[in-house]
Amino acid sequence: MAQIIIRCHPYAPIDAEDVQRWLTDELSRLRDGAPNTAIRLLRLSQQGPESEIEVGWQIELSGNGDGEPPVEDGVLGEVLRDLRLLGLQPALLRGVGSHADSERPQPPARTG
């Protein structure tokens, strides 16, 4: 199964609720263009001294098991570009192959 994970951490002050809304809208657009792809958005946080601290988001894109990428490279490049423009620092991880292969870390893909 092909899988892409994008971890997004802010590197500039941003309004987390505005980014969350944009991410939700963007993922809806991706779902329309890739109906056989499972797409998940997770909000990342960690326990701080007094409360939880929000540290970013994780986007998971999983293919349908035919070995094809969940989204085309051009579409992925556009999403990564927009994430950077929003003040996020996306880190891209790709896993391809059988279940055993997908557990081995893959080097980040180089994009635009």
C-alpha positions as CSV (number, residue, x, y, z in Angstrom):
1,M,0.0,0.0,0.0
2,A,1.3,3.5,-0.9
3,Q,1.2,6.0,1.9
4,I,2.2,9.6,2.3
5,I,2.5,11.4,5.6
6,I,2.9,15.2,5.9
7,R,3.9,16.6,9.3
8,C,3.3,20.3,9.5
9,H,4.8,22.5,12.2
10,P,4.3,26.3,12.3
11,Y,7.5,28.3,12.0
12,A,5.7,31.6,12.1
13,P,2.9,32.9,14.3
14,I,-0.3,31.6,12.9
15,D,-3.9,31.3,14.0
16,A,-4.4,27.6,14.5
17,E,-8.2,27.7,14.0
18,D,-7.7,29.5,10.6
19,V,-5.1,26.9,9.5
20,Q,-7.4,24.1,10.7
21,R,-10.2,25.4,8.5
22,W,-7.9,25.8,5.5
23,L,-6.6,22.3,6.0
24,T,-10.1,20.9,6.2
25,D,-11.1,22.7,3.0
26,E,-8.0,21.6,1.2
27,L,-8.4,18.0,2.2
28,S,-12.0,18.1,1.0
29,R,-10.7,19.3,-2.4
30,L,-8.1,16.4,-2.4
31,R,-10.8,13.9,-1.6
32,D,-12.9,15.1,-4.6
33,G,-9.9,14.5,-6.9
34,A,-8.8,11.2,-5.3
35,P,-12.0,9.3,-4.2
36,N,-10.1,6.0,-3.7
37,T,-7.6,7.6,-1.3
38,A,-8.1,7.5,2.5
39,I,-7.2,11.0,3.8
40,R,-6.9,11.8,7.5
41,L,-6.0,15.0,9.4
42,L,-4.7,14.8,12.9
43,R,-3.9,17.7,15.2
44,L,-0.7,17.2,17.0
45,S,-0.1,18.3,20.6
46,Q,2.1,17.6,23.5
47,Q,1.7,17.9,27.3
48,G,3.2,21.2,28.6
49,P,3.8,22.2,32.2
50,E,0.3,23.6,32.6
51,S,-1.7,22.4,29.7
52,E,-1.5,20.7,26.3
53,I,0.5,22.7,23.7
54,E,-0.6,22.4,20.1
55,V,2.5,21.7,17.9
56,G,1.0,21.2,14.4
57,W,-0.9,18.8,12.2
58,Q,-0.3,15.5,10.4
59,I,-1.9,14.7,7.1
60,E,-2.1,11.0,6.1
61,L,-2.8,9.9,2.6
62,S,-3.2,6.1,2.0
63,G,-3.7,4.5,-1.4
64,N,-6.1,1.7,-2.2
65,G,-3.5,-1.0,-2.2
66,D,-2.7,-1.2,-6.0
67,G,0.8,0.3,-5.5
68,E,-0.1,3.6,-7.1
69,P,0.6,6.8,-5.1
70,P,-2.4,8.2,-3.2
71,V,-2.2,11.6,-5.1
72,E,-0.2,12.7,-8.2
73,D,3.2,14.4,-7.6
74,G,1.9,17.7,-9.1
75,V,-1.0,17.8,-6.7
76,L,1.3,16.9,-3.8
77,G,3.7,19.7,-4.8
78,E,0.9,22.2,-4.8
79,V,-0.2,21.2,-1.3
80,L,3.4,21.4,0.0
81,R,3.8,24.9,-1.6
82,D,0.6,26.2,0.0
83,L,1.5,24.8,3.4
84,R,4.8,26.7,3.2
85,L,3.0,29.9,2.2
86,L,0.7,29.5,5.2
87,G,3.7,29.6,7.6
88,L,4.0,25.8,8.1
89,Q,7.1,23.7,7.7
90,P,5.9,20.5,6.1
91,A,8.0,17.3,6.4
92,L,7.1,14.6,3.8
93,L,7.4,10.9,4.5
94,R,6.6,8.2,1.9
95,G,6.1,4.5,2.4
96,V,5.6,2.2,-0.6
97,G,5.3,-1.6,-0.9
98,S,4.1,-4.4,1.3
99,H,3.3,-3.9,5.0
100,A,6.8,-5.0,5.9
101,D,8.3,-2.5,3.5
102,S,6.1,0.4,4.7
103,E,7.5,0.1,8.2
104,R,11.0,0.9,7.0
105,P,11.6,4.7,7.1
106,Q,11.7,6.3,3.6
107,P,13.8,9.4,3.0
108,P,11.9,12.6,2.5
109,A,10.9,13.3,-1.1
110,R,12.5,16.4,-2.6
111,T,9.9,18.9,-3.9
112,G,10.0,22.2,-5.6
